[in-house]
């Protein structure tokens, strides 16, 4: 089978690395990919939302299956584009149609879905321009801090957590007046839940599902979870408190009602569901849905999947996922993200990356890299994900940290306290 992975980050490199191990795979393609994915297969210089160009590449290269990494092409309808195109309709896309992608594409839709199907989540209301007085009344019934979320996709920047009531009102006004463009034309305000977050992943063919290894990622740029939010600075798997008892609650109260809810809504969902959860005193609540695998969680999770991932993808495409078996490695995995100096603010691109060849005992997944005359250079803020396995996540982190010290590009930086809160 020839398979195309849409995307260019560490998630796509990690998925490709795992998929490439399958005897079912002949050729692997990436669109657009990065310097790392180019070592696994063929990079195609295509935009992730250029559906016509993707169509031509699929036909030209005889591609048999498409796996979508990031959320934007799913929310914009890539799976639908394939379904309703006479030349593409028989080529399976791993990723939901636009209706299913609304779980991530609209916070208001997701919260209404959870409420309708009794899925535990924070109390909320949604407001539009001109409803500031209603929002103020609702917020007066909440305890600070106040959580404000842009309804649509805002590149990970659309969630604000604010301690002061007046500041929260001012930010609400800015959001409704275009702070995040169309994404914040509606704003979800919800109560703040206190606890430890984790990410739970399933793969589903719309009827059956398989639970993949859970993970915990670290979003803030600074150690001790301080500073600005990022796309993710590292992750560990498994999560110590996610024992059998906790995960049974997740499955019964969250995963099963979500799958049944999608079925009742008539939404055909084929792909990954990422449950962003929080553990509040032993009870799991949903913070958000994502309709794809996480990044950087994937860079840790794939190291613990012993099964043939391509076989699972085939199960999704052929509606027989229930017949498949997922084997999980009992060892722990950890990934440490190396970023460019200045990220998530301004940072340089085109910096030469040195030292990757000296890494031993870890896998280096490329996130924001490109090739310039056979040299690996930086092309984004999050550059490399150093992933390792150990008996414990602390042991795995030790290996990742020792290897991160060997790599250099400009004023590179990585957090040295991943897993500190566990």
Sine and cosine of phi, psi and omega as CSV:
sin_phi,cos_phi,sin_psi,cos_psi,sin_omega,cos_omega
0.00,0.00,0.64,-0.76,0.10,-0.99
-0.97,-0.25,0.80,-0.60,-0.14,-0.99
-0.81,-0.58,0.64,-0.77,0.03,-1.00
-0.93,-0.37,0.78,-0.62,0.09,-1.00
-0.96,-0.29,0.83,-0.56,0.02,-1.00
-1.00,0.03,0.80,-0.60,0.04,-1.00
0.72,-0.70,0.10,-1.00,-0.10,-0.99
-0.61,-0.79,0.26,0.97,-0.11,-0.99
-0.96,-0.29,-0.19,-0.98,0.03,-1.00
-0.90,0.44,-0.57,0.82,0.05,-1.00
-0.86,0.51,-0.73,0.68,-0.04,-1.00
-0.93,0.37,-0.61,0.79,0.06,-1.00
-0.90,0.44,-0.70,0.72,-0.02,-1.00
-0.91,0.42,-0.69,0.72,0.05,-1.00
-0.88,0.47,-0.67,0.74,0.03,-1.00
-0.90,0.44,-0.64,0.77,0.02,-1.00
-0.86,0.51,-0.68,0.74,-0.01,-1.00
-0.95,0.30,-0.70,0.71,-0.02,-1.00
-0.89,0.46,-0.62,0.79,-0.03,-1.00
-0.87,0.50,-0.41,0.91,-0.03,-1.00
-0.96,0.28,-0.20,0.98,-0.07,-1.00
-0.98,0.18,0.70,-0.72,0.09,-1.00
-0.93,0.37,-0.18,0.98,0.01,-1.00
-0.98,0.20,-0.26,0.96,-0.10,-0.99
-1.00,-0.07,0.77,-0.64,0.12,-0.99
-0.99,-0.13,-0.92,0.40,0.00,-1.00
-0.86,-0.52,0.56,-0.83,0.02,-1.00
-0.86,-0.51,0.74,-0.67,0.03,-1.00
-0.84,-0.54,0.47,-0.88,0.06,-1.00
-0.75,-0.67,0.61,-0.80,0.05,-1.00
-0.68,-0.73,0.95,-0.31,0.00,1.00
-1.00,-0.03,-0.20,0.98,-0.01,-1.00
0.97,0.26,-0.14,-0.99,0.01,-1.00
-0.52,-0.86,-0.16,-0.99,-0.05,-1.00
-0.90,0.44,-0.51,0.86,0.01,-1.00
-0.97,0.24,-0.69,0.72,-0.01,-1.00
-0.90,0.43,-0.47,0.88,0.03,-1.00
-0.90,0.44,-0.31,0.95,0.06,-1.00
-0.99,0.11,-0.26,0.97,-0.02,-1.00
-0.99,-0.15,-0.48,0.88,-0.08,-1.00
-0.27,-0.96,-0.50,-0.86,-0.08,-1.00
-0.95,-0.31,0.83,-0.55,0.08,-1.00
-1.00,0.08,0.74,-0.67,0.04,-1.00
-0.93,-0.35,0.83,-0.56,-0.08,-1.00
-0.97,0.25,0.96,0.30,-0.07,-1.00
-0.83,-0.56,0.59,-0.81,0.11,-0.99
-0.97,0.26,0.57,-0.82,-0.09,-1.00
-0.94,0.35,-0.27,0.96,0.06,-1.00
-0.92,-0.39,0.19,0.98,0.08,-1.00
-1.00,0.03,0.98,0.19,-0.16,-0.99
-0.89,0.46,-0.61,0.80,0.00,-1.00
-0.91,0.42,-0.66,0.75,0.01,-1.00
-0.92,0.39,-0.61,0.79,0.06,-1.00
-0.89,0.45,-0.67,0.75,0.03,-1.00
-0.85,0.53,-0.76,0.65,-0.03,-1.00
-0.88,0.47,-0.63,0.77,0.01,-1.00
-0.92,0.40,-0.64,0.77,0.01,-1.00
-0.89,0.45,-0.70,0.71,0.00,-1.00
-0.93,0.37,-0.73,0.68,-0.05,-1.00
-0.87,0.49,-0.63,0.78,-0.08,-1.00
-0.99,-0.11,0.05,1.00,0.03,-1.00
0.88,0.48,0.65,0.76,-0.07,-1.00
-0.96,0.28,0.68,-0.73,-0.11,-0.99
-0.99,-0.15,-0.36,0.93,-0.05,-1.00
-0.42,-0.91,0.53,-0.85,0.02,-1.00
-0.83,-0.55,0.79,-0.61,0.08,-1.00
-0.93,-0.36,0.84,-0.54,-0.05,-1.00
-0.99,-0.12,0.86,-0.51,-0.01,-1.00
-0.99,0.17,-0.87,0.50,-0.09,-1.00
-1.00,0.06,0.23,-0.97,-0.09,-1.00
-0.99,0.17,-0.51,0.86,-0.15,-0.99
-0.85,0.52,-0.77,0.64,0.02,-1.00
-0.89,0.46,-0.46,0.89,0.04,-1.00
-0.95,0.31,-0.72,0.69,0.02,-1.00
-0.89,0.45,-0.55,0.84,-0.01,-1.00
-1.00,0.08,-0.05,1.00,0.21,-0.98
0.97,-0.23,0.46,0.89,-0.01,-1.00
-0.89,0.46,-0.67,0.74,-0.01,-1.00
-0.90,0.44,-0.63,0.78,0.04,-1.00
-0.91,0.42,-0.65,0.76,0.01,-1.00
-0.83,0.55,-0.68,0.73,0.04,-1.00
-0.93,0.38,-0.71,0.71,-0.07,-1.00
-0.86,0.51,-0.60,0.80,-0.12,-0.99
-0.98,-0.21,0.19,0.98,0.06,-1.00
-0.97,-0.22,0.81,-0.59,-0.10,-0.99
-0.88,0.48,-0.47,0.88,-0.03,-1.00
-1.00,0.02,-0.25,0.97,-0.10,-0.99
-0.90,-0.43,-0.21,0.98,-0.22,-0.98
-0.87,0.49,-0.37,0.93,0.00,-1.00
-1.00,-0.07,0.03,1.00,0.04,-1.00
-0.99,-0.11,0.92,-0.40,-0.06,-1.00
-0.92,0.38,0.65,-0.76,0.10,-0.99
-0.93,-0.37,0.82,-0.58,0.07,-1.00
-1.00,0.01,0.98,-0.18,-0.07,-1.00
0.42,-0.91,0.56,-0.83,-0.10,-1.00
-0.96,0.29,0.32,-0.95,0.16,-0.99
-0.95,0.31,0.07,-1.00,-0.07,-1.00
-0.82,0.57,-0.65,0.76,0.00,-1.00
-0.87,0.50,-0.72,0.70,0.02,-1.00
-0.92,0.39,-0.59,0.80,-0.02,-1.00
-0.93,0.38,-0.23,0.97,0.07,-1.00
-0.89,0.46,-0.36,0.93,0.06,-1.00
-0.85,0.53,-0.52,0.86,0.08,-1.00
-0.97,-0.23,-0.53,0.85,-0.09,-1.00
-0.95,0.30,-0.32,0.95,0.03,-1.00
-0.63,-0.77,0.92,-0.40,0.03,-1.00
-0.89,0.46,-0.59,0.80,0.00,-1.00
-0.91,0.42,-0.69,0.72,0.04,-1.00
-0.87,0.50,-0.71,0.70,-0.04,-1.00
-0.89,0.45,-0.70,0.72,-0.01,-1.00
-0.92,0.40,-0.63,0.78,0.03,-1.00
-0.91,0.41,-0.62,0.79,0.04,-1.00
-0.89,0.46,-0.73,0.68,0.00,-1.00
-0.88,0.47,-0.68,0.73,0.01,-1.00
-0.89,0.46,-0.71,0.71,-0.04,-1.00
-0.87,0.48,-0.61,0.79,-0.10,-1.00
-0.96,-0.27,0.30,0.95,0.15,-0.99
0.91,0.41,0.53,0.85,-0.01,-1.00
-1.00,-0.01,0.83,-0.56,-0.10,-0.99
-0.88,0.48,0.82,-0.58,0.01,-1.00
-0.42,-0.91,0.17,-0.98,-0.02,-1.00
-0.93,0.36,0.54,-0.84,0.09,-1.00
-0.88,0.48,0.62,-0.78,-0.12,-0.99
-0.44,-0.90,0.23,-0.97,0.28,-0.96
-0.51,-0.86,0.42,-0.91,-0.02,-1.00
-0.92,-0.39,0.64,-0.76,-0.06,-1.00
-0.74,-0.67,0.48,-0.88,0.06,-1.00
-0.86,-0.52,0.07,-1.00,0.01,-1.00
-0.83,0.56,0.67,-0.74,-0.02,-1.00
1.00,-0.04,-0.04,1.00,-0.02,-1.00
-0.92,-0.39,0.45,0.89,-0.05,-1.00
-0.88,0.47,-0.61,0.79,-0.01,-1.00
-0.91,0.42,-0.66,0.75,0.05,-1.00
-0.89,0.46,-0.66,0.75,0.01,-1.00
-0.89,0.45,-0.66,0.75,0.00,-1.00
-0.88,0.48,-0.69,0.73,0.01,-1.00
-0.89,0.46,-0.67,0.74,0.01,-1.00
-0.90,0.43,-0.68,0.74,-0.03,-1.00
-0.92,0.40,-0.49,0.87,0.02,-1.00
-0.91,0.41,-0.33,0.94,0.04,-1.00
-1.00,-0.06,0.04,1.00,0.02,-1.00
-0.96,-0.29,0.46,-0.89,0.14,-0.99
-1.00,-0.01,0.62,-0.78,0.06,-1.00
-0.92,0.38,0.38,-0.92,0.02,1.00
-0.97,0.26,0.28,-0.96,-0.04,-1.00
-0.97,-0.24,0.71,-0.71,-0.05,-1.00
-0.96,-0.28,0.88,-0.48,0.01,-1.00
-0.90,-0.44,0.79,-0.62,-0.04,-1.00
-0.79,-0.62,0.81,-0.59,0.16,-0.99
-0.89,0.46,0.69,-0.72,-0.06,-1.00
-0.89,0.46,-0.66,0.75,-0.09,-1.00
-0.99,-0.11,-0.10,-0.99,0.01,-1.00
-0.94,0.33,0.76,-0.65,-0.02,-1.00
-0.70,-0.71,0.57,0.82,0.07,-1.00
0.81,0.59,0.61,0.80,0.06,-1.00
0.98,0.22,0.09,1.00,-0.07,-1.00
-0.95,-0.32,0.04,1.00,-0.17,-0.99
-1.00,0.00,0.20,0.98,0.02,-1.00
-0.90,-0.43,0.83,-0.55,0.02,-1.00
-0.87,-0.49,0.70,-0.71,0.07,-1.00
-0.87,-0.50,0.91,-0.41,-0.20,-0.98
-0.80,-0.60,0.75,-0.67,-0.05,-1.00
-0.98,0.18,-0.58,0.81,-0.14,-0.99
-1.00,-0.05,0.74,-0.67,-0.06,-1.00
-0.86,0.50,-0.75,0.66,-0.04,-1.00
-0.91,0.42,-0.63,0.78,0.05,-1.00
-0.89,0.45,-0.63,0.78,0.01,-1.00
-0.89,0.45,-0.67,0.74,0.05,-1.00
-0.89,0.46,-0.66,0.75,0.00,-1.00
-0.90,0.43,-0.67,0.74,0.02,-1.00
-0.92,0.40,-0.62,0.79,0.06,-1.00
-0.85,0.52,-0.70,0.71,0.01,-1.00
-0.87,0.49,-0.68,0.73,0.02,-1.00
-0.90,0.44,-0.67,0.74,-0.02,-1.00
-0.90,0.44,-0.73,0.69,-0.02,-1.00
-0.93,0.37,-0.33,0.94,0.03,-1.00
-0.98,-0.20,0.39,0.92,0.21,-0.98
0.97,-0.24,0.25,0.97,-0.01,-1.00
-0.83,0.56,-0.62,0.78,0.03,-1.00
-0.91,-0.41,0.47,0.88,0.01,-1.00
0.91,0.42,-0.57,-0.82,-0.02,-1.00
-0.88,0.47,-0.44,0.90,-0.05,-1.00
-0.85,0.53,-0.52,0.85,-0.03,-1.00
-0.94,-0.34,0.46,0.89,0.14,-0.99
-0.92,0.39,-0.40,0.92,0.20,-0.98
-0.83,-0.56,0.61,-0.79,0.00,-1.00
-0.80,-0.61,0.77,-0.64,0.09,-1.00
-1.00,-0.05,0.81,-0.59,0.09,-1.00
-0.93,-0.36,0.78,-0.63,-0.04,-1.00
-0.66,-0.75,0.34,-0.94,0.03,-1.00
-0.93,0.36,0.50,-0.87,0.01,-1.00
-0.99,0.12,0.77,-0.63,0.06,-1.00
-0.97,-0.25,0.73,-0.69,-0.02,-1.00
-0.97,-0.23,0.77,-0.63,0.01,-1.00
0.24,-0.97,-0.23,-0.97,0.01,-1.00
-0.96,-0.28,0.74,-0.67,-0.05,-1.00
-1.00,0.06,0.40,-0.92,0.14,-0.99
-0.42,-0.91,0.27,-0.96,0.00,-1.00
-0.90,-0.44,0.80,-0.61,0.06,-1.00
-0.89,-0.46,0.70,-0.71,-0.09,-1.00
-0.86,-0.52,0.67,-0.74,0.18,-0.98
-0.77,-0.64,0.40,-0.92,0.19,-0.98
-0.90,-0.44,0.68,-0.73,-0.10,-1.00
-0.64,-0.77,0.52,-0.86,0.14,-0.99
-0.98,-0.20,0.17,0.99,0.00,-1.00
0.98,-0.18,-0.37,0.93,0.05,-1.00
-0.91,-0.42,-0.84,0.54,0.05,-1.00
-0.98,-0.19,0.26,-0.97,0.05,-1.00
-0.56,-0.83,0.37,-0.93,0.12,-0.99
-0.78,-0.62,0.72,-0.69,0.01,-1.00
-1.00,0.05,0.80,-0.60,0.03,-1.00
-1.00,-0.08,0.13,-0.99,0.02,-1.00
-0.85,0.52,0.67,-0.74,0.06,-1.00
-0.99,0.15,0.21,-0.98,-0.01,-1.00
-0.45,-0.89,0.21,-0.98,0.14,-0.99
-0.75,-0.66,0.79,-0.61,0.01,-1.00
-0.93,-0.36,0.18,-0.98,-0.10,-1.00
-0.78,-0.63,0.93,-0.36,-0.18,-0.98
-1.00,0.03,-0.55,0.83,-0.13,-0.99
-0.96,0.27,0.51,-0.86,-0.05,-1.00
-0.95,0.31,-0.54,0.84,-0.12,-0.99
-0.99,-0.14,0.42,-0.91,0.02,-1.00
-0.91,0.41,0.53,-0.85,-0.12,-0.99
0.97,0.24,0.33,0.95,-0.03,-1.00
0.83,0.55,0.84,0.54,0.04,-1.00
-0.86,-0.51,0.28,-0.96,0.07,-1.00
0.99,0.11,-0.23,-0.97,-0.10,-0.99
-0.95,0.31,0.42,-0.91,0.12,-0.99
-0.95,0.31,0.51,-0.86,0.04,-1.00
-0.77,-0.63,-0.07,-1.00,0.12,-0.99
-0.97,0.24,-0.08,1.00,0.00,-1.00
0.79,-0.62,0.79,-0.61,-0.08,-1.00
-0.96,-0.27,-0.04,1.00,0.01,-1.00
0.32,-0.95,0.19,-0.98,-0.01,-1.00
-0.38,-0.93,0.43,-0.90,0.08,-1.00
-0.77,-0.64,0.45,-0.89,0.06,-1.00
-0.46,-0.89,0.71,-0.71,0.03,1.00
-0.98,0.20,0.06,-1.00,0.05,-1.00
-0.99,-0.16,0.86,-0.51,-0.15,-0.99
-0.79,0.61,-0.64,0.77,-0.07,-1.00
-0.99,0.15,-0.16,0.99,-0.01,-1.00
-0.99,0.11,0.90,0.43,-0.01,-1.00
-0.99,0.16,-0.09,-1.00,-0.05,-1.00
-0.86,0.50,-0.63,0.78,-0.03,-1.00
-0.91,0.41,-0.73,0.69,-0.01,-1.00
-0.90,0.43,-0.70,0.71,-0.05,-1.00
-0.93,0.37,-0.47,0.88,0.09,-1.00
-0.92,0.40,-0.62,0.78,0.08,-1.00
-0.89,0.45,-0.67,0.74,0.01,-1.00
-0.87,0.49,-0.71,0.70,-0.04,-1.00
-0.92,0.40,-0.72,0.69,-0.09,-1.00
-0.96,0.27,-0.63,0.77,-0.12,-0.99
-1.00,-0.06,-0.33,0.94,-0.12,-0.99
-0.83,-0.56,-0.83,0.56,-0.10,-0.99
-0.92,0.39,-0.80,0.60,-0.04,-1.00
-0.87,0.49,-0.72,0.69,0.05,-1.00
-0.89,0.46,-0.51,0.86,0.04,-1.00
-0.92,0.39,-0.75,0.67,0.01,-1.00
-0.88,0.47,-0.71,0.71,0.00,-1.00
-0.91,0.41,-0.60,0.80,0.03,-1.00
-0.90,0.44,-0.68,0.74,0.04,-1.00
-0.87,0.49,-0.67,0.74,0.02,-1.00
-0.89,0.45,-0.70,0.71,0.00,-1.00
-0.91,0.41,-0.49,0.87,0.04,-1.00
-0.99,0.17,-0.09,1.00,-0.03,-1.00
0.96,0.28,0.39,0.92,-0.01,-1.00
-1.00,-0.07,0.90,-0.43,0.06,-1.00
-0.99,0.16,0.91,-0.42,-0.11,-0.99
-0.86,-0.51,0.91,-0.42,0.02,-1.00
-0.81,-0.59,0.95,-0.31,-0.01,-1.00
0.43,-0.90,-0.47,-0.88,-0.04,-1.00
-0.99,-0.14,0.57,-0.82,0.23,-0.97
-0.85,-0.53,0.78,-0.63,-0.01,-1.00
-0.94,-0.33,0.91,-0.41,0.03,-1.00
-1.00,-0.09,0.93,-0.36,0.12,-0.99
-0.99,0.11,0.95,-0.31,-0.15,-0.99
-0.91,-0.41,0.28,-0.96,0.16,-0.99
-0.71,-0.70,0.68,-0.73,0.01,-1.00
-1.00,-0.05,0.96,-0.28,0.02,-1.00
-0.96,-0.29,0.99,-0.10,0.03,-1.00
0.87,0.49,0.60,0.80,0.02,-1.00
1.00,-0.01,-0.04,1.00,0.02,-1.00
-0.94,-0.33,0.79,-0.61,0.01,-1.00
-0.99,0.10,0.71,-0.71,0.11,-0.99
-0.83,-0.56,0.51,-0.86,0.03,-1.00
-1.00,0.01,0.84,-0.55,0.13,-0.99
-1.00,0.09,-0.69,0.72,-0.02,-1.00
-0.32,-0.95,0.36,-0.93,0.21,-0.98
-0.98,-0.21,0.57,-0.82,0.29,-0.96
-0.82,-0.58,0.47,-0.88,-0.16,-0.99
-0.95,-0.30,0.46,0.89,-0.01,-1.00
-0.39,-0.92,0.03,-1.00,0.08,-1.00
-0.96,0.29,0.37,-0.93,-0.02,-1.00
-1.00,0.08,0.29,-0.96,0.07,-1.00
-0.65,-0.76,0.91,-0.41,0.40,0.92
-0.99,-0.15,0.19,0.98,-0.05,-1.00
-0.85,0.53,-0.63,0.77,-0.03,-1.00
-0.83,0.56,-0.59,0.81,-0.05,-1.00
-0.92,0.39,-0.31,0.95,0.12,-0.99
-0.99,-0.15,-0.68,0.74,-0.09,-1.00
-0.87,0.49,-0.68,0.73,-0.08,-1.00
-0.89,0.45,-0.42,0.91,0.00,-1.00
-0.94,0.34,-0.29,0.96,-0.04,-1.00
-0.97,-0.25,-0.06,1.00,0.03,-1.00
-1.00,0.01,0.93,-0.37,-0.01,-1.00
-1.00,0.10,-0.41,0.91,-0.03,-1.00
-0.94,0.34,0.26,-0.97,0.09,-1.00
-0.97,0.24,0.94,-0.33,-0.03,-1.00
-0.90,0.43,-0.58,0.81,0.02,-1.00
-0.89,0.46,-0.60,0.80,0.05,-1.00
-0.89,0.45,-0.63,0.78,0.05,-1.00
-0.92,0.40,-0.65,0.76,0.03,-1.00
-0.89,0.45,-0.63,0.78,0.08,-1.00
-0.89,0.46,-0.62,0.78,0.04,-1.00
-0.87,0.49,-0.61,0.79,0.07,-1.00
-0.90,0.43,-0.75,0.67,-0.06,-1.00
-0.91,0.42,-0.58,0.81,-0.10,-0.99
-0.98,-0.18,0.14,0.99,0.04,-1.00
0.85,0.52,0.55,0.84,0.06,-1.00
-0.77,-0.64,0.56,0.83,-0.01,-1.00
-0.87,0.50,-0.51,0.86,-0.01,-1.00
-0.87,0.50,-0.38,0.92,0.00,-1.00
-0.99,0.10,-0.18,0.98,-0.06,-1.00
-1.00,0.06,0.35,-0.94,0.03,-1.00
-0.85,-0.53,0.74,-0.67,0.07,-1.00
-0.97,-0.25,0.88,-0.48,0.08,-1.00
-0.97,-0.22,0.74,-0.67,-0.05,-1.00
-0.91,-0.41,0.74,-0.68,0.07,-1.00
-0.95,0.33,0.74,-0.68,-0.01,-1.00
-0.96,0.26,-0.28,0.96,0.07,-1.00
-0.91,0.42,0.27,-0.96,0.04,-1.00
-0.99,-0.11,0.37,-0.93,0.06,-1.00
-0.71,-0.70,0.50,-0.87,0.02,-1.00
-0.57,-0.82,0.53,-0.85,0.06,-1.00
-0.74,-0.68,0.62,-0.78,-0.01,-1.00
-0.85,-0.52,0.82,-0.57,-0.04,-1.00
-1.00,-0.01,0.80,-0.60,0.11,-0.99
-0.99,-0.13,0.78,-0.62,-0.08,-1.00
-0.84,-0.55,0.29,-0.96,0.04,-1.00
-0.98,0.22,0.58,-0.82,0.06,-1.00
-0.83,0.56,0.73,-0.68,-0.04,-1.00
0.99,-0.16,-0.42,0.91,0.03,-1.00
-0.90,0.44,0.65,-0.76,0.18,0.98
-1.00,0.00,0.27,0.96,0.13,-0.99
-1.00,0.01,-0.63,-0.78,-0.02,-1.00
-0.97,0.25,0.64,-0.77,0.01,-1.00
-0.47,-0.88,0.37,-0.93,0.02,-1.00
-0.99,0.17,0.47,-0.88,0.16,-0.99
-0.88,-0.48,0.26,-0.96,0.04,-1.00
0.99,0.14,0.22,0.98,0.02,-1.00
-0.97,0.24,0.70,-0.72,0.00,-1.00
-0.95,0.31,0.75,-0.66,0.01,-1.00
-1.00,-0.09,0.83,-0.56,-0.02,-1.00
-0.87,-0.50,0.56,-0.83,0.16,-0.99
0.97,-0.22,-0.08,1.00,-0.02,-1.00
-0.87,0.50,-0.61,0.79,-0.04,-1.00
-0.91,0.40,-0.29,0.96,-0.03,-1.00
-1.00,-0.01,-0.02,1.00,-0.01,-1.00
-0.95,0.30,0.74,-0.67,0.09,-1.00
-0.73,-0.69,0.68,-0.73,0.06,-1.00
1.00,0.09,-0.03,1.00,0.06,-1.00
-0.77,-0.64,0.31,-0.95,0.13,-0.99
-0.94,-0.33,0.77,-0.64,0.01,-1.00
-0.99,-0.14,0.94,-0.34,0.08,-1.00
-1.00,-0.09,0.77,-0.64,-0.01,-1.00
-0.99,0.11,0.67,-0.74,0.03,-1.00
-0.90,-0.44,-0.90,0.44,0.01,-1.00
-0.90,-0.44,0.95,0.30,0.00,-1.00
-0.75,-0.66,0.32,-0.95,0.10,-0.99
-0.52,-0.85,0.16,-0.99,0.08,-1.00
-0.97,-0.23,0.71,-0.71,0.11,-0.99
-0.75,-0.67,0.97,-0.23,-0.05,-1.00
0.80,0.59,0.78,0.63,0.04,-1.00
0.94,0.35,0.10,1.00,0.08,-1.00
-0.97,-0.24,0.67,-0.74,0.07,-1.00
-0.98,0.22,0.81,-0.59,0.01,-1.00
-0.79,-0.61,0.33,-0.95,0.00,-1.00
-0.98,0.21,0.60,-0.80,0.04,-1.00
-0.72,-0.70,0.07,1.00,0.00,-1.00
-0.44,-0.90,0.02,-1.00,0.00,-1.00
-0.97,0.24,-0.71,0.71,0.10,-0.99
-1.00,-0.02,0.89,-0.46,-0.24,-0.97
-0.98,-0.22,-0.80,0.60,-0.07,-1.00
-0.69,-0.73,0.52,-0.86,0.06,-1.00
-0.86,-0.51,0.91,-0.42,-0.08,-1.00
-0.99,-0.11,0.93,-0.36,-0.16,-0.99
-0.91,-0.42,0.67,-0.74,-0.08,-1.00
-0.58,-0.81,0.31,-0.95,0.04,-1.00
-0.88,-0.48,0.57,-0.82,0.07,-1.00
-0.40,-0.92,0.11,-0.99,0.03,-1.00
-0.91,0.41,-0.51,0.86,0.08,-1.00
-0.76,-0.65,0.27,-0.96,0.02,-1.00
-0.93,0.37,-0.47,0.88,0.06,-1.00
-0.90,0.43,-0.64,0.77,0.03,-1.00
-0.92,0.39,-0.66,0.75,0.03,-1.00
-0.91,0.42,-0.65,0.76,0.01,-1.00
-0.89,0.45,-0.61,0.79,0.00,-1.00
-0.85,0.53,-0.66,0.75,0.02,-1.00
-0.93,0.38,-0.70,0.71,0.00,-1.00
-0.88,0.48,-0.68,0.73,0.00,-1.00
-0.90,0.43,-0.67,0.74,-0.02,-1.00
-0.90,0.44,-0.56,0.83,0.02,-1.00
-0.98,0.19,-0.55,0.84,0.05,-1.00
-0.88,0.48,-0.53,0.85,0.02,-1.00
-0.91,0.42,-0.36,0.93,-0.05,-1.00
-1.00,0.08,-0.20,0.98,-0.11,-0.99
-0.97,-0.25,0.64,-0.77,-0.04,-1.00
-0.70,-0.72,0.66,-0.75,0.23,-0.97
-0.35,-0.94,0.93,-0.38,-0.01,-1.00
0.78,0.63,-0.70,-0.72,0.03,-1.00
-1.00,-0.08,0.90,0.44,-0.03,-1.00
-0.92,0.39,0.44,-0.90,-0.09,-1.00
-0.53,-0.85,0.56,-0.83,0.16,-0.99
-0.52,-0.85,0.51,-0.86,0.04,-1.00
-0.97,0.25,0.69,-0.73,-0.04,-1.00
-0.97,-0.24,0.28,0.96,-0.04,-1.00
-0.77,-0.64,0.45,0.90,0.05,-1.00
-0.85,0.53,0.70,-0.72,-0.03,-1.00
0.99,0.16,0.11,0.99,-0.10,-0.99
-0.87,0.50,-0.53,0.85,-0.10,-1.00
-1.00,0.08,0.02,1.00,-0.04,-1.00
-0.94,-0.35,0.00,0.00,0.00,0.00
